[in-house]
């Protein structure tokens, strides 16, 4: 186990070494788990996303970056960024890139995408900074993660998953040549870290437009176990809520990224961490362990924590991601 000096009143490894983590299971699904998500997906696919591309905001690393808005479920207009190849040729691939909890105020290191000649949509899901704030949805992660949590039908996480499906629809509307038919097959990839990793695990099993995924330190894995593990992230807000409202455990069964991963059959690269104060490592590894399709594992020393050697590990992960998508999307 990694031995980092840290200020937390708990052990961010939760006493688990790699061998233990590789056996962490997914909890059993509720009987109608797949039906619930398939209905949600069908509703999202019926949305006319009507994407609108704004003026050029940046050009770097072979990408021109524009603002973009699109419609998601419930009629909400969401915002984000669109990256397109600077050489003005039709993109060969497309990527939807999810963000961490708190949103994003710029594309940042998410661009360039792992493959050249790709179009990239970086959405801000509903309520999140900076381009999808909503007056009725809290922007802070500890409040956002509790929004509507009393029912599976009102929980904001379900609509955030739909925001990713609608982002894919918007990207394909802007670049119809990326659609799977006619053609050799799906040419969309997904990347998501932390919050975006958990949302991706929930979204991708039901969406055949994606051919591969990369999930880094994914959250929402194995909720029954997460509820027993202290952390500094949004999971702690859920743990606190659960102590007063134990019935919420029944709602969380529908939003378990590890349970969903058991339905995810496209090639998936996961990058869970051995030490993570924000997202307990056993939950991250539960997502990887449950994957139903081809899976690549890239273990990180730590997540949500600055440490010596972090830059080199980040570079190694980027290299692994490029190689993974070169193999699975080309």
Secondary structure, 3 states (H helix, E strand, C coil): CCCCCCCCCCCCCCCCCHHHHCCCCCCCCCCCHHHHHHHHHHHHHCCCCCCEEEEEEEEECCEEEEEEEEECHHHCEEEEEEEEECCCCCCCEEEEECCCCCECCCCHHHCCCCCCCEEEEEECCCCCECCCCECCECCCHHHHCCCCCCCCCCCHHHHHHHHHHHHHHHHHHHCHHHCCCCCCCCCEEEEEECHHHHHHHHHHCCCCCEEEEEEECCCCCCHHHHCCCCCCCHHHHHHHHHHHCCCHHHHHHHHCHHHHHCCCCCEEEEECEEEECCCCHHHHHHHHHHCCCCEEECCEEEECCCCCCHHHHHHHHHHHHHHHHHHHHC
